[in-house]
Amino acid sequence: MPLEDRFSLHGRVAVVTGGTRGLGEGFARALAQAGAQVAIIGRDDEKGQRVSESIAATEAAPLYLHADITQPDEVRSVLSSVLDHFGRADILVNNAGTCIHSPALDVTVEQWRQVMDLNLDALWSCSQTFGRHFVEQGSGNIVNIGSMSGFIVNRPQWQPAYNASKAAVHHLTRSLAAEWAPFGVRVNAVAPGYIKTEMSPVDDPRYRRNWIEDAPMQRVGTVEELAPAVVFLASDASSFVTGSVLVADGGYSVF
């Protein structure tokens, strides 16, 4: 197989949670550019429609599905809708997530639950639902979006719930990879560092000292730089890779 064909996703269907903005939008666009048919999952219908139309202008038209993935029945409905629309499902990108900046002693029960419900429990529900389908069909690929925060403690902002959720995502990635490898299912994760998106305050002067000046590359990353890592893990280019957490943080966590 020619090298470029190993990165091709033609003939495959990819599902991206949290695909209506930021990283998720970038991942959906990159997967489509690699040839995949894409289903975008989110709760903001206006943004979902905008992203779908933007991708459809140059690639195969995506399917947008409104769903609250913290509800297991809605996750099952997503899989059913994807199979009805495309006839198959091959790739799941668990991207949806949230973060609350708050010192540990100030974190409320509601805040802790909000982060865990989306970052960990919903990811588990999606992985189990799609994983069952992948195991039954004898093939499938899950790419979880973790974070360098699963390895380090960020500063100056405190975010204990987020850090704990991403550490759990990394180890769940390894656990599922070990269990499902015999069934032809691969599970990997990407652990981004600070990435410039509309929701990330990377340009805030308060954070420059710790977020940028402390990083070996002295800058934040872009969605366009991160998205190819997801394509790599979703494609046959990484066919011997499972249970891995690919860190893409500009070297931030080496110190």
C-alpha positions as CSV (number, residue, x, y, z in Angstrom):
1,M,0.0,0.0,0.0
2,P,1.5,3.4,-1.0
3,L,2.3,5.6,2.1
4,E,-0.3,8.2,1.3
5,D,-3.0,5.6,1.1
6,R,-2.3,4.6,4.7
7,F,-3.5,8.0,5.8
8,S,-6.6,7.9,3.7
9,L,-10.0,7.5,5.3
10,H,-12.1,7.0,2.2
11,G,-14.9,4.6,2.7
12,R,-15.0,5.2,6.4
13,V,-17.5,7.0,8.7
14,A,-16.2,9.1,11.6
15,V,-18.3,10.4,14.5
16,V,-17.0,13.5,16.4
17,T,-18.6,14.5,19.7
18,G,-18.4,18.2,20.5
19,G,-17.9,18.8,16.8
20,T,-19.6,22.2,16.5
21,R,-16.6,24.4,17.5
22,G,-13.0,24.6,18.4
23,L,-11.0,21.4,18.4
24,G,-14.0,19.3,17.4
25,E,-14.7,21.4,14.4
26,G,-11.1,21.1,13.4
27,F,-11.1,17.4,13.8
28,A,-14.3,16.9,11.8
29,R,-12.9,19.1,9.0
30,A,-9.5,17.2,8.9
31,L,-11.3,13.8,8.9
32,A,-13.4,14.9,6.0
33,Q,-10.4,16.1,4.2
34,A,-8.8,12.7,4.7
35,G,-11.8,11.2,2.9
36,A,-14.1,10.1,5.7
37,Q,-17.8,10.8,5.9
38,V,-18.4,12.6,9.1
39,A,-21.2,12.8,11.7
40,I,-20.9,15.9,14.0
41,I,-22.5,15.6,17.4
42,G,-23.4,18.6,19.5
43,R,-26.1,20.7,21.2
44,D,-25.7,24.0,19.4
45,D,-27.8,23.6,16.3
46,E,-26.9,26.9,14.8
47,K,-23.2,26.2,15.1
48,G,-23.7,22.6,14.0
49,Q,-25.4,23.7,10.8
50,R,-22.7,26.3,10.1
51,V,-19.9,23.8,10.5
52,S,-21.8,21.3,8.4
53,E,-22.3,23.8,5.6
54,S,-18.7,24.9,5.7
55,I,-17.3,21.4,5.4
56,A,-19.8,20.5,2.7
57,A,-18.5,23.4,0.6
58,T,-15.3,21.4,-0.1
59,E,-15.9,17.8,1.2
60,A,-18.7,15.3,1.5
61,A,-21.6,16.7,3.4
62,P,-21.5,15.8,7.1
63,L,-24.4,14.7,9.2
64,Y,-25.2,16.9,12.1
65,L,-27.0,15.3,15.1
66,H,-28.3,17.2,18.1
67,A,-27.6,15.0,21.2
68,D,-26.8,15.3,24.9
69,I,-24.1,12.6,25.2
70,T,-24.4,12.7,29.0
71,Q,-27.6,10.7,28.4
72,P,-26.9,7.1,27.4
73,D,-30.1,6.7,25.6
74,E,-29.2,9.7,23.3
75,V,-25.8,8.1,22.7
76,R,-27.5,4.9,21.5
77,S,-29.8,7.1,19.3
78,V,-26.7,8.7,17.8
79,L,-25.2,5.3,16.8
80,S,-28.6,4.2,15.3
81,S,-28.9,7.5,13.3
82,V,-25.3,7.2,12.0
83,L,-26.0,3.6,10.9
84,D,-29.3,4.5,9.3
85,H,-27.7,7.5,7.4
86,F,-24.3,6.1,6.4
87,G,-24.8,2.3,6.7
88,R,-21.7,2.0,8.9
89,A,-19.6,3.5,11.6
90,D,-15.8,3.1,11.8
91,I,-14.3,5.9,13.9
92,L,-15.3,7.6,17.1
93,V,-13.6,10.7,18.2
94,N,-14.5,11.5,21.9
95,N,-13.8,15.2,21.9
96,A,-16.6,16.8,23.9
97,G,-15.4,18.2,27.2
98,T,-15.5,21.1,29.6
99,C,-13.2,22.7,32.2
100,I,-13.8,24.8,35.4
101,H,-11.0,26.9,36.8
102,S,-11.4,26.8,40.6
103,P,-9.3,26.0,43.6
104,A,-10.0,22.6,45.1
105,L,-11.6,24.0,48.3
106,D,-14.0,26.1,46.2
107,V,-15.1,23.4,43.8
108,T,-18.8,22.6,44.4
109,V,-20.5,19.2,44.1
110,E,-22.3,20.5,41.0
111,Q,-19.1,21.8,39.3
112,W,-17.3,18.5,40.0
113,R,-20.2,16.5,38.6
114,Q,-20.5,18.8,35.6
115,V,-16.9,18.1,34.6
116,M,-17.0,14.4,35.3
117,D,-20.4,13.9,33.6
118,L,-19.1,15.2,30.3
119,N,-15.4,14.6,30.3
120,L,-15.5,11.0,31.7
121,D,-18.9,9.5,32.1
122,A,-20.1,10.6,28.6
123,L,-16.9,9.5,27.0
124,W,-17.3,6.1,28.7
125,S,-20.9,5.9,27.5
126,C,-19.9,6.7,23.9
127,S,-17.0,4.3,24.0
128,Q,-19.1,1.5,25.4
129,T,-21.9,2.0,22.9
130,F,-19.7,2.4,19.8
131,G,-17.2,-0.2,21.2
132,R,-20.0,-2.8,21.3
133,H,-20.8,-2.1,17.7
134,F,-17.1,-2.2,16.7
135,V,-16.5,-5.5,18.5
136,E,-19.5,-7.0,16.8
137,Q,-18.3,-5.9,13.3
138,G,-14.7,-6.9,14.0
139,S,-13.2,-3.5,13.4
140,G,-13.3,0.0,14.7
141,N,-11.2,2.9,16.0
142,I,-11.7,5.2,19.0
143,V,-9.6,8.3,19.5
144,N,-10.1,10.0,22.8
145,I,-9.1,13.6,23.4
146,G,-7.2,13.7,26.7
147,S,-4.9,16.5,27.8
148,M,-1.4,17.1,29.1
149,S,-3.4,18.0,32.2
150,G,-3.7,14.3,32.7
151,F,0.0,14.2,33.4
152,I,0.7,17.6,35.0
153,V,-0.8,20.1,37.3
154,N,-1.5,23.3,35.4
155,R,-0.7,26.8,36.7
156,P,-1.5,29.5,37.6
157,Q,-5.1,28.4,37.2
158,W,-6.3,25.5,39.4
159,Q,-8.5,22.9,37.8
160,P,-8.5,19.7,39.8
161,A,-11.7,18.2,38.4
162,Y,-10.5,18.6,34.8
163,N,-7.0,17.2,35.6
164,A,-8.5,14.2,37.3
165,S,-11.0,13.6,34.5
166,K,-8.3,13.6,31.8
167,A,-6.0,11.3,33.8
168,A,-8.9,8.9,33.9
169,V,-9.5,9.3,30.2
170,H,-5.8,8.3,29.6
171,H,-6.1,5.1,31.7
172,L,-9.5,4.2,30.3
173,T,-7.9,4.5,26.9
174,R,-5.3,1.9,27.8
175,S,-7.9,-0.4,29.5
176,L,-10.2,-0.5,26.5
177,A,-7.3,-0.9,24.1
178,A,-6.1,-4.0,26.0
179,E,-9.6,-5.5,26.1
180,W,-10.7,-4.9,22.6
181,A,-7.5,-5.4,20.6
182,P,-8.3,-9.1,20.0
183,F,-11.5,-8.0,18.3
184,G,-9.9,-5.6,15.8
185,V,-10.7,-2.5,17.7
186,R,-8.0,0.1,18.4
187,V,-8.2,2.8,21.1
188,N,-5.8,5.7,21.5
189,A,-5.8,9.2,22.8
190,V,-4.3,12.6,22.0
191,A,-3.1,14.8,24.9
192,P,-3.0,18.4,23.7
193,G,-1.3,21.2,25.4
194,Y,-2.5,24.8,25.1
195,I,-4.3,25.2,21.8
196,K,-5.7,28.5,20.4
197,T,-9.4,28.3,20.1
198,E,-12.3,30.7,20.7
199,M,-12.9,29.1,24.1
200,S,-9.3,29.1,25.3
201,P,-7.9,32.3,26.9
202,V,-4.4,31.8,25.5
203,D,-4.0,35.5,24.7
204,D,-4.8,36.6,28.2
205,P,-1.7,38.4,29.6
206,R,-2.3,36.7,33.0
207,Y,-1.3,33.3,31.5
208,R,1.6,34.3,29.3
209,R,4.3,33.7,31.9
210,N,3.2,30.1,32.7
211,W,1.5,29.0,29.5
212,I,3.8,30.3,26.9
213,E,7.2,31.4,28.3
214,D,7.5,28.1,30.3
215,A,7.0,26.1,27.1
216,P,10.1,24.9,25.2
217,M,8.5,26.1,21.9
218,Q,7.5,29.5,23.5
219,R,4.0,29.4,21.9
220,V,0.6,27.8,21.9
221,G,-0.5,25.4,19.2
222,T,-3.3,25.6,16.6
223,V,-6.2,23.4,15.8
224,E,-4.6,22.8,12.3
225,E,-1.5,21.5,13.9
226,L,-3.3,19.1,16.2
227,A,-5.9,17.7,13.8
228,P,-3.4,15.6,11.8
229,A,-2.6,13.7,14.9
230,V,-6.2,12.6,15.1
231,V,-6.2,11.6,11.4
232,F,-3.0,9.6,12.0
233,L,-4.6,7.6,14.9
234,A,-7.8,7.1,13.0
235,S,-6.1,5.8,9.9
236,D,-4.2,2.7,8.9
237,A,-1.0,4.8,9.2
238,S,-1.2,3.9,12.9
239,S,-2.4,0.3,12.4
240,F,0.1,-1.1,15.0
241,V,-0.7,1.6,17.6
242,T,-3.2,1.0,20.3
243,G,-3.3,2.0,24.0
244,S,-1.1,5.0,23.3
245,V,-1.5,8.6,24.5
246,L,0.1,10.9,21.9
247,V,1.2,14.1,23.7
248,A,1.1,17.2,21.5
249,D,2.0,20.1,23.8
250,G,4.9,21.9,22.2
251,G,7.2,20.2,24.8
252,Y,5.3,21.8,27.7
253,S,5.2,18.7,29.9
254,V,8.9,17.8,29.5
255,F,9.8,20.2,32.3
